[in-house]
Amino acid sequence: MLRIALKSLKARQVSLLGAFLALALGVAMTAVMLLGLASALGAPRGEDLVPLVAALGTAGGVSAFVSAFVVASTYSYAVAQRRRELGLLRLAGATRAQVRRTVLVEAMLLAGVASATGCLLGRLGAPALVRWLSEVDMAPPGFTLAPAAWPLPAAFGTGLLVALAGVAVAARRAGRVGPLDALRAADLDTGVLTAGRLLTGLGLLLTAAALAGTALATDPADLLHRKTWTTQPMWLISAAGLLSPLLAPPLVRLLGRAPARLLPARFTGYAGRLVPANAAAALRRTGAVAAPVLVAVALTGSLAGALDTVGAARSAETRARTAADLVVVPSPGPAGPAGPVDPTGPLLAALRAVPGVAALSPTGPATLALVEPDGVTVRSEARVAADPAGLAALSRLPLLAGSPTDLDDNSLVLPAEWGHTTVGEAVPVVRADGSRTTLRVAAVLRDGLADNGLYVTAANAPGARVDRVDVRLSPTARTAPTAPTTRTDADATATHTDADAATIATATATTAISRTAADVRTAVLPYGATVFTRDEWLAASSPDGRTAWLRILLVLGLALVYTGIALANTLLMATADRRRELAMLRLAGATRAQVVRLVTAEAVLVTAVGAVLGCVVATVQLGLMHAALAVLHVPAPLAVPWRAVGAVTVGALLLAAVCAVPAAAWALRHRPVTAAAR
């Protein structure tokens, strides 16, 4: 069997080249991420590299999943291509077990060389990743590739495991090939959707549904965490890949009708019937080509959409919870140091003296630790409220129970996620200076995305200093008298519409607030504070999207490049194996140009099927996130990454067309009679 495996590898170099490249590039991608992760973990202590470690760990996990998914699909198709060859082995007397061992030995030999090649490529590409991380400020200046012994062996072992897992099912299927399969002349795929594949796909789908349903019922906020919306799509992608023989045929028929309806008959003709028929008949080829497109579109839509959804919801929630007309931010510098959280401070006294100021709410950051029942202390960021009444008036806190006006030196306000949901319940805490005390619950907040942290008074936050003062203006200060205007034309007697009246009222209120803001700026000038209107502060305090998008780019960048190469590789491998089929089309009267157009149209159609499945996965994932936001009573604006998904889809379609043309031309290089006789 070993001798046969070696000879088979030598004889089928072209068809096995696709599996080799898929695995080698997958190992290279994993090696690059592991080398970067090892460098971050080995950096000198004192540097805050936790976000970088988390991003690289996530990118490594996504890379391993993408490579495993694509390699499994590629290996499965490579084994399916050898149906006649395996049937000949059975005719020659090989047992099913011997056929399975032959396929496994070939896979392990190929995987060993491919994994070694991937490790070499990863080692060469890792310095470029490290330099890029420093250039975009995701890593500190001077961050370099650190020597580590474990990343390359780990990547090599991952490659072997991925190859073994990808070929295990295919080898079992190869063992079921009967001797008479060597005599088959038709290329119609039968038995693709086996009972095991169907049950596994449905099981993954039910698992994803169970996880999402449990999270919605118990902890909806978990669906909005990065680790969840990064891993959740993997369940759906795997289920869609396994169920593709069930999902692809109706999509092929649906998408195959579009050209016939949109284009005149002379542009479609027989191709309008042959293209979807070919794609539906060769389901393994269709699944292998659609797999990288499914992964690329699904991950792009899910990750980019999740980032936009969370960011938009966070901004909407912050806006809904801010009732201030102005926000004053004290300067922490020597020109105007922020004072302690004290309602009688000089800055607050100057603000109260401004005409039109109705209420103030000074707050500041602090660190507090809650003591769990088992004695473990959990640190958390908190806000210190100098005036609980002002906090209740100027912050629309999402209350579940109690009232923030009851906050005093012996109590605290906390979100429901801490598990203390009964007003008056005693909560042991550890202050920032290490002192311990027990505070009662004054109010419980609903979980959300914005600043739903703990609230305490200054007595329980030693050293806390004011970093924000919310200011509410009196009703009279929000209304500015307008000067009368004189009209001499016939329109002078016309009345304003409701829209005009609303526009004028908004402009008047904005003008009034701007005038009062100028007075406030004058009052706080000696203290070096900055005054923002509500809209200005919301815009300035919105989270920096650049860092989040760089993390998404780190996770998706190499994965998208890899899936693009895998798509091109699979198309070339699949088209090269269709020499006899294409020769029969030539003998039936089709010209070379018609056959090339047929192969190209089929490649585009199958790529579109993969894109549609990816969009379905992304839609389900974003739907789950919106359901979680609805349960949390958080404003959930629709944020669909049309540009990102559209760019990936169009790129995949163009790549499929560009690769299919030369591959079909190469497959047609021989005379039709010669190719058909092989």
C-alpha positions in Angstrom: 0.0 0.0 0.0 2.9 2.4 0.7 4.4 1.7 -2.7 1.0 2.3 -4.4 0.5 5.5 -2.4 3.9 6.9 -3.5 3.2 6.0 -7.2 -0.3 7.5 -6.9 1.1 10.8 -5.6 3.6 10.9 -8.5 1.0 10.1 -11.1 -1.6 12.6 -9.8 0.6 15.6 -9.2 -1.7 18.1 -10.9 -4.9 17.1 -9.2 -3.1 16.7 -5.8 -1.4 20.1 -6.2 -4.6 21.8 -5.1 -4.8 19.9 -1.8 -1.1 20.5 -1.2 -1.4 24.3 -1.8 -4.5 24.5 0.4 -2.8 22.8 3.3 0.6 24.6 2.9 -1.0 28.0 2.8 -3.3 27.2 5.7 -0.3 26.1 7.8 1.6 29.2 6.8 -1.3 31.4 7.9 -1.5 29.6 11.3 2.3 29.8 11.7 2.3 33.5 11.1 -0.3 34.1 13.8 1.4 31.8 16.3 4.8 33.5 15.8 3.2 36.9 16.4 1.4 35.6 19.4 4.6 34.1 20.9 6.3 37.5 20.4 3.5 39.3 22.2 3.6 36.8 25.1 7.4 37.1 25.3 7.4 40.9 25.3 8.9 42.6 28.4 6.6 43.0 31.3 5.0 46.4 31.9 3.8 46.8 28.3 0.1 46.5 27.8 -0.1 43.9 25.2 -3.3 42.2 26.4 -5.4 43.6 23.5 -2.7 42.5 21.0 -2.6 39.0 22.5 -6.4 38.7 22.3 -6.5 39.9 18.7 -3.7 37.5 17.6 -5.3 34.6 19.5 -8.6 35.3 17.8 -6.9 35.6 14.4 -5.1 32.3 15.0 -8.3 30.5 15.9 -10.1 31.9 12.8 -7.1 31.0 10.6 -7.1 27.4 11.9 -10.9 27.1 11.3 -10.7 28.6 7.8 -7.8 26.3 6.8 -9.5 23.2 8.2 -12.8 24.0 6.5 -11.2 24.6 3.1 -8.7 21.7 3.4 -11.5 19.2 4.3 -13.6 20.3 1.3 -10.5 20.2 -1.0 -9.5 16.7 0.2 -13.0 15.4 -0.1 -13.2 16.5 -3.7 -9.7 15.2 -4.5 -10.7 11.7 -3.3 -14.0 11.9 -5.2 -12.0 12.6 -8.4 -10.3 9.2 -8.0 -13.5 7.1 -8.0 -12.5 5.2 -11.1 -8.9 4.7 -9.9 -10.1 3.3 -6.6 -12.6 1.1 -8.4 -9.7 -0.3 -10.4 -7.9 -1.1 -7.1 -10.9 -3.0 -5.9 -11.1 -4.9 -9.2 -7.4 -5.8 -8.7 -8.3 -7.4 -5.4 -7.7 -4.6 -2.9 -9.9 -4.7 0.2 -11.9 -1.8 1.5 -9.5 -1.5 4.5 -6.5 -1.4 2.1 -8.1 1.3 0.0 -8.7 3.4 3.1 -5.1 2.9 4.3 -3.9 3.9 0.9 -5.8 7.2 0.9 -4.7 7.9 4.5 -1.1 7.2 3.8 -1.2 9.5 0.7 -2.8 12.2 2.8 -0.2 12.0 5.6 2.7 12.0 3.1 1.3 15.0 1.3 0.4 16.7 4.6 4.0 16.2 6.0 5.5 18.0 3.0 2.8 20.6 2.8 3.0 21.4 6.6 6.8 21.7 6.4 6.4 24.1 3.4 3.8 26.1 5.3 6.0 26.4 8.3 8.8 27.8 6.1 6.5 30.3 4.5 5.1 31.3 7.8 8.6 31.9 9.2 9.4 34.1 6.2 6.1 36.0 6.5 6.0 36.6 10.2 8.4 39.6 10.2 6.1 41.4 7.8 3.1 40.9 10.2 5.2 42.2 13.2 6.2 45.3 11.2 2.6 46.0 10.2 1.4 45.7 13.8 3.9 48.4 14.9 3.1 50.6 11.9 -0.6 50.7 12.7 0.0 51.2 16.5 -1.5 47.8 17.5 1.9 46.9 19.0 4.4 49.2 20.8 7.3 50.8 19.0 10.2 48.4 18.7 8.0 45.3 18.8 10.0 42.6 17.1 9.7 38.9 16.3 10.9 37.0 19.4 12.6 33.6 19.2 10.2 30.8 20.4 10.4 27.1 20.0 6.7 26.1 20.1 4.9 28.1 17.2 6.4 26.2 14.2 6.0 22.7 15.7 2.4 23.6 16.8 1.6 24.8 13.3 3.2 21.7 11.8 1.1 19.5 14.1 -2.0 21.5 13.3 -1.4 20.9 9.6 -1.2 17.1 10.2 -4.3 17.1 12.3 -6.3 19.2 9.8 -5.2 16.9 7.0 -6.1 13.8 9.0 -9.5 15.2 10.0 -10.2 16.4 6.4 -9.4 13.1 4.8 -10.8 10.7 7.4 -14.4 10.9 6.1 -13.2 10.9 2.5 -11.1 7.8 3.2 -14.1 6.0 4.7 -16.1 7.0 1.6 -13.2 5.7 -0.6 -13.4 2.4 1.1 -17.0 2.0 0.0 -16.1 2.4 -3.7 -17.2 -0.8 -5.5 -15.3 -2.6 -8.2 -17.9 -1.7 -10.8 -17.3 2.0 -10.2 -14.2 1.7 -12.4 -16.6 1.0 -15.3 -18.7 4.1 -14.8 -18.8 6.6 -17.6 -21.1 9.2 -16.1 -19.8 12.0 -13.8 -23.1 12.4 -12.0 -22.5 12.6 -8.2 -24.7 10.3 -6.2 -24.8 9.6 -2.5 -23.2 13.0 -1.7 -25.6 13.8 1.1 -25.1 10.7 3.3 -27.1 10.1 6.5 -24.0 10.8 8.6 -23.4 14.1 6.8 -27.0 15.1 7.1 -27.2 14.3 10.8 -23.9 16.0 11.5 -25.0 19.2 9.7 -28.3 19.3 11.4 -26.6 18.6 14.7 -24.3 21.6 14.2 -27.3 23.7 13.3 -29.2 22.7 16.4 -26.1 23.2 18.5 -25.8 26.8 17.2 -29.5 27.3 17.8 -29.3 25.9 21.4 -26.3 28.1 22.3 -28.0 31.2 20.9 -31.3 30.4 22.6 -29.6 29.7 25.9 -27.7 33.0 25.7 -30.8 35.0 24.8 -32.7 33.4 27.8 -29.9 33.7 30.4 -27.3 36.2 29.3 -28.1 38.2 26.1 -25.1 40.4 26.5 -22.9 37.4 25.9 -23.9 37.4 22.2 -22.5 40.9 21.9 -19.0 40.0 23.2 -16.2 39.7 20.7 -15.4 36.1 21.5 -19.0 35.1 20.9 -19.6 36.9 17.6 -16.3 35.6 16.4 -16.9 32.0 17.1 -20.7 31.8 16.6 -20.5 32.0 12.8 -18.2 29.0 12.7 -21.0 26.7 13.8 -23.3 28.1 11.1 -20.6 27.9 8.4 -19.8 24.3 9.2 -23.5 23.4 9.1 -24.0 25.2 5.8 -20.9 23.4 4.3 -22.2 20.0 5.4 -25.7 20.7 4.2 -24.5 22.2 0.9 -25.6 19.2 -1.2 -29.2 19.9 0.1 -29.0 23.7 -0.2 -27.0 24.1 -3.4 -29.4 22.5 -6.0 -32.3 24.9 -5.4 -29.9 27.8 -5.3 -28.3 26.7 -8.6 -31.7 26.4 -10.2 -32.8 29.8 -8.9 -29.6 31.7 -9.8 -29.3 29.8 -13.1 -32.7 31.2 -14.3 -31.5 34.8 -13.8 -29.3 35.0 -17.0 -32.1 33.5 -19.1 -34.6 36.1 -17.9 -32.3 39.1 -18.0 -30.5 38.4 -21.3 -31.8 37.7 -24.8 -31.9 34.0 -25.9 -29.0 34.4 -28.3 -26.7 35.2 -25.4 -27.8 32.2 -23.4 -29.0 29.4 -25.7 -28.0 25.9 -24.6 -25.6 27.3 -22.0 -28.6 28.6 -20.0 -29.6 25.0 -19.5 -26.2 23.3 -19.4 -24.6 25.6 -16.8 -27.1 24.9 -13.9 -27.4 21.3 -15.0 -23.6 20.8 -14.8 -23.4 22.5 -11.4 -26.3 20.5 -10.0 -24.9 17.2 -11.3 -21.4 17.7 -9.9 -22.3 18.5 -6.3 -18.9 17.6 -4.9 -17.2 20.0 -7.3 -19.8 22.6 -6.6 -19.2 22.3 -2.9 -15.5 22.4 -3.2 -15.6 25.7 -5.3 -18.3 27.3 -3.1 -16.6 26.4 0.2 -14.0 29.2 0.3 -16.5 31.8 -1.0 -19.0 30.7 1.8 -16.3 31.2 4.4 -15.1 34.5 3.1 -18.5 36.1 2.7 -19.9 34.7 5.9 -16.9 35.8 8.1 -16.8 39.2 6.4 -20.5 39.8 6.9 -20.6 38.4 10.4 -17.5 40.1 11.8 -17.8 43.5 10.1 -21.6 43.6 10.7 -21.1 42.7 14.4 -18.6 45.5 14.8 -20.9 48.0 13.1 -23.9 46.7 15.1 -22.3 46.9 18.5 -20.8 50.3 17.7 -24.0 51.8 16.5 -26.0 50.3 19.4 -23.4 51.6 21.9 -23.6 55.1 20.5 -27.4 55.0 20.4 -27.6 53.8 24.0 -25.2 56.5 25.1 -27.2 59.2 23.3 -30.5 57.9 24.8 -29.0 57.9 28.3 -27.5 61.4 28.2 -30.0 64.2 29.2 -27.4 67.0 29.6 -27.5 70.1 27.4 -23.8 70.8 28.0 -20.9 68.6 29.2 -17.9 70.3 31.0 -14.6 68.3 31.0 -12.1 69.6 33.5 -8.5 69.7 32.4 -6.2 67.2 34.2 -3.1 69.4 33.4 -1.3 72.0 35.5 -3.4 74.8 34.0 -6.5 73.6 35.6 -6.2 70.4 37.6 -9.4 68.5 38.2 -10.4 68.6 41.8 -11.8 65.9 43.9 -15.4 64.7 43.5 -16.9 67.4 45.7 -20.3 69.1 45.1 -18.9 72.3 46.7 -15.8 72.6 44.5 -14.9 76.0 43.0 -15.5 74.8 39.4 -19.0 73.7 40.3 -19.6 77.0 42.2 -18.6 78.9 39.0 -21.0 76.8 36.9 -23.9 77.3 39.3 -23.4 81.1 39.1 -24.0 81.1 35.3 -27.5 82.3 34.5 -29.6 79.6 32.9 -27.9 76.6 34.6 -30.5 74.5 36.3 -28.8 71.3 37.4 -25.3 69.8 37.6 -24.0 66.2 37.8 -20.3 65.9 38.5 -18.8 62.4 38.2 -15.4 60.8 38.1 -13.8 57.4 37.5 -12.8 55.0 40.3 -11.9 51.4 40.7 -13.9 49.1 43.0 -13.8 45.4 43.7 -16.8 43.3 44.7 -16.4 40.3 46.9 -18.1 37.1 45.5 -19.7 34.6 47.9 -16.7 32.3 47.5 -14.4 35.2 48.7 -13.0 36.0 45.2 -12.7 39.8 44.5 -13.6 41.0 41.1 -12.4 44.4 40.1 -14.6 46.8 38.1 -14.6 50.3 36.8 -17.0 52.6 38.7 -18.3 56.1 38.5 -18.3 58.4 41.5 -21.4 60.6 41.9 -21.0 63.7 44.0 -24.7 64.6 43.7 -27.1 61.6 43.4 -30.1 63.9 42.7 -28.2 65.4 39.8 -27.2 61.9 38.6 -30.8 60.9 38.5 -31.8 64.0 36.7 -29.1 64.2 34.0 -28.5 60.5 33.4 -31.3 58.3 32.1 -30.2 55.2 33.8 -31.9 52.0 32.8 -33.4 51.1 36.1 -34.7 47.7 37.1 -35.3 48.5 40.7 -34.7 51.3 43.2 -33.7 54.9 42.5 -30.3 56.6 42.2 -31.6 59.4 44.4 -31.2 56.9 47.3 -27.5 56.6 46.7 -25.5 57.7 49.8 -22.2 56.9 51.6 -23.6 53.5 52.7 -24.9 52.3 49.4 -24.2 51.7 45.7 -25.9 51.4 42.3 -24.9 48.4 40.2 -26.0 46.5 37.1 -27.9 43.3 37.2 -25.0 41.3 35.8 -23.4 41.3 39.2 -26.2 39.1 40.5 -27.3 41.5 43.3 -30.8 42.4 42.1 -32.6 43.1 45.4 -32.7 46.7 46.7 -31.3 46.8 50.2 -29.1 43.7 49.7 -25.7 43.9 51.4 -22.7 43.7 49.1 -19.1 43.4 50.4 -16.7 45.7 48.5 -13.0 46.6 48.5 -12.2 50.2 47.9 -9.3 51.5 45.8 -7.2 52.0 48.9 -7.7 48.4 50.0 -10.2 49.1 52.7 -13.2 46.8 53.0 -16.8 47.7 53.7 -20.3 46.5 53.1 -22.7 48.6 51.1 -26.4 48.1 50.4 -28.0 48.1 47.0 -29.7 51.5 46.3 -30.7 50.7 42.7 -30.2 48.0 40.1 -29.5 48.8 36.4 -30.5 46.8 33.4 -27.5 45.3 31.6 -26.5 47.1 28.4 -23.5 48.2 26.3 -22.7 51.7 27.5 -21.4 52.8 30.8 -23.5 50.5 33.0 -20.9 50.3 35.7 -21.1 50.8 39.4 -22.0 54.1 41.0 -20.8 55.1 44.5 -20.3 58.3 46.4 -16.9 60.0 47.0 -16.7 58.5 50.5 -16.2 55.1 48.9 -13.7 56.2 46.2 -10.7 57.8 47.9 -8.7 59.9 45.5 -11.4 60.1 42.8 -11.4 63.2 40.8 -14.0 64.9 38.6 -13.6 64.2 34.8 -17.0 65.2 33.6 -19.8 67.6 34.7 -23.2 67.2 33.0 -25.1 70.5 32.8 -28.8 71.0 32.3 -30.2 74.4 31.3 -33.4 75.9 32.5 -36.3 76.0 30.0 -35.9 79.7 29.6 -32.3 79.4 28.7 -33.2 77.0 25.9 -35.4 79.5 24.2 -33.9 82.5 22.4 -36.2 85.4 21.4 -36.2 85.9 17.6 -36.1 89.3 16.1 -39.2 90.2 14.1 -38.8 90.3 10.3 -40.5 92.5 7.9 -41.9 91.1 4.6 -43.0 93.3 1.8 -44.1 90.7 -0.8 -47.3 88.6 -1.0 -45.7 85.8 1.0 -45.5 87.9 4.1 -49.0 86.7 5.2 -48.2 83.0 4.5 -48.1 80.7 7.5 -45.3 78.3 8.2 -45.9 74.5 7.8 -45.4 72.2 10.7 -42.0 71.2 9.2 -41.0 74.9 9.0 -42.1 75.4 12.6 -40.2 72.4 13.8 -37.1 73.6 12.0 -37.3 77.1 13.4 -37.9 75.7 16.9 -34.8 73.5 16.7 -32.7 76.3 15.3 -33.9 78.6 18.1 -33.0 76.0 20.8 -29.6 75.4 19.3 -28.9 79.2 19.2 -30.0 79.5 22.9 -27.8 76.6 24.0 -24.9 78.1 22.1 -25.3 81.4 23.8 -25.4 79.8 27.2 -22.4 77.6 26.3 -20.5 80.7 25.6 -21.3 82.0 29.1 -20.3 78.7 30.6 -17.0 78.7 28.7 -16.3 82.2 30.1 -17.1 81.0 33.6 -14.8 77.9 33.5 -11.9 79.6 31.6 -9.9 80.1 34.8 -10.1 76.3 35.5 -8.9 75.2 32.1 -12.1 73.2 31.5 -13.6 72.4 28.0 -17.2 72.9 27.3 -19.1 70.6 24.8 -22.6 70.7 23.7 -24.5 67.4 23.9 -23.9 66.5 20.3 -20.3 67.6 20.4 -19.6 65.4 23.5 -21.3 62.4 22.0 -19.2 62.7 18.9 -16.0 63.2 20.9 -16.7 60.3 23.3 -17.7 57.8 20.7 -15.3 54.8 20.7 -12.4 54.9 18.3 -13.5 52.7 15.4 -10.0 52.6 13.9 -8.6 50.2 16.5 -11.6 47.9 16.2 -11.4 47.8 12.4 -7.7 47.1 12.6 -8.4 44.1 14.8 -11.0 42.9 12.3 -8.5 43.4 9.5 -6.0 41.3 11.4 -8.5 38.5 11.8 -9.9 38.7 8.3 -7.0 39.9 6.2 -5.0 36.7 5.9 -8.2 34.6 5.9 -9.6 36.5 2.9 -6.3 36.2 1.0 -6.2 32.5 1.8 -9.7 31.8 0.7 -9.1 33.8 -2.5 -6.1 31.6 -3.3 -8.0 28.5 -2.3 -10.8 29.5 -4.7 -8.4 29.9 -7.6 -6.6 26.7 -6.7 -9.9 24.7 -6.5 -11.1 26.0 -9.8 -7.9 25.2 -11.6 -7.8 21.7 -10.0 -11.5 21.0 -10.9 -11.3 22.3 -14.5 -8.1 20.3 -15.1 -9.9 17.1 -14.2 -12.7 17.8 -16.7 -10.7 17.2 -19.9 -12.8 14.3 -21.0 -16.1 16.0 -20.2 -15.1 19.1 -22.2 -13.8 17.1 -25.1 -17.2 15.4 -25.3 -18.8 18.8 -25.6 -16.4 19.6 -28.5 -17.3 16.4 -30.2 -21.0 17.3 -29.8 -20.4 20.4 -31.9 -19.5 23.1 -29.3 -16.7 25.5 -30.3 -13.7 26.1 -28.1 -15.0 29.6 -27.3 -18.4 28.2 -26.3 -16.9 25.6 -24.0 -14.7 28.3 -22.3 -17.7 30.5 -21.8 -19.7 27.5 -20.4 -17.0 26.7 -17.9 -16.6 30.4 -16.9 -20.4 30.8 -16.5 -20.5 27.7 -14.3 -17.6 28.9 -12.1 -19.4 32.3 -11.6 -22.7 30.5 -10.9 -21.2 28.2 -8.2 -19.3 31.2 -6.7 -22.6 33.1 -6.5 -24.1 30.1 -4.7 -21.3 30.2 -2.1 -21.8 34.0 -1.7 -25.6 33.5 -1.1 -25.0 30.9 1.5 -22.4 33.2 3.2 -24.9 36.0 3.2 -27.5 33.7 4.8 -25.0 32.8 7.6 -24.2 36.5 8.1 -27.8 37.4 8.2 -28.6 34.8 10.8 -25.7 35.9 13.0 -26.6 39.6 12.8 -30.2 38.7 13.5 -29.2 37.0 16.7 -27.3 40.1 17.8 -30.3 42.3 17.1 -32.4 39.9 19.1 -30.0 40.2 22.0 -30.1 44.0 21.8 -33.9 43.8 21.8 -33.9 41.7 24.9 -31.5 44.2 26.6 -33.8 47.1 25.5 -30.9 48.7 23.7 -31.6 50.8 20.6 -30.6 48.5 17.7 -30.1 50.4 14.5 -29.7 48.2 11.4 -26.0 48.1 10.5 -25.4 45.9 7.5 -21.8 45.9 6.0 -23.0 46.2 2.4 -19.7 47.6 1.2 -17.5 44.9 2.8 -19.8 42.0 1.7 -20.2 43.5 -1.7 -16.5 43.9 -2.2 -15.7 40.3 -1.2 -18.5 38.9 -3.4 -17.6 40.9 -6.4 -13.9 40.0 -5.9 -14.8 36.3 -5.7 -16.9 36.5 -8.9 -14.1 38.3 -10.8 -11.5 35.8 -9.5 -13.7 32.9 -10.5 -14.1 34.3 -14.0 -10.4 35.2 -14.4 -9.3 31.7 -13.2 -11.8 29.7 -15.2 -10.9 31.1 -18.6 -7.2 30.0 -18.7 -8.0 26.7 -16.9 -10.6 25.8 -19.5 -8.3 26.8 -22.3 -5.6 24.6 -20.8 -8.0 21.7 -20.5 -8.9 22.1 -24.2 -5.3 22.1 -25.5 -5.5 18.5 -26.8 -7.6 17.4 -29.8 -11.2 16.4 -28.7 -10.8 12.8 -29.9 -7.6 12.3 -28.0 -8.9 13.8 -24.8 -12.2 11.9 -25.0 -10.3 8.6 -25.3 -8.4 9.0 -22.0 
